[in-house]
Amino acid sequence: MERPPFSVINLAQIIFALSSLVDEGKNVPIEDVRDHAYAGDLWHYIGDLGAKHYIGFQAYSSPPWEEFRAWYVKEISDNCRGMEGRERRKYGIENNGLCLLISYTAEILQAGKNLKLK
């Protein structure tokens, strides 16, 4: 089982998967991202949007990565709570929840909490 600290590579793979969804033209309401983050099922929601077909996302959906997934969803949920209503001012995002997820994932990288370089 993968345990913290997690590699920044793990978060980069998530950014790649989210970017591929945006590139496909996917657009989800910011409120949906918040709701799923608060409910704790954000990982499955992202997968159902199509990320489960991205090889990097698939790898982290397997049982050994359960702790990583829980950590990621909690970090995103914490960012949602801290930034709710201020997303446009901080990140310039107000239309697509996937773009907000990319920014929140970058925020996790920037903070560096429970992360290692490789």
ABEGO torsion letter per residue (X at the ends): XBBOBBBAAAAAAAAAAAAAAAAAGBBBBAAAAAAAAAAGAAAAAAAAAGAAABAAAAAAABAAAAAAAAAAAAAAAAAAAAABGAAAAAAGBAABAAAAAAAAAAAAAAAGBGBBAX
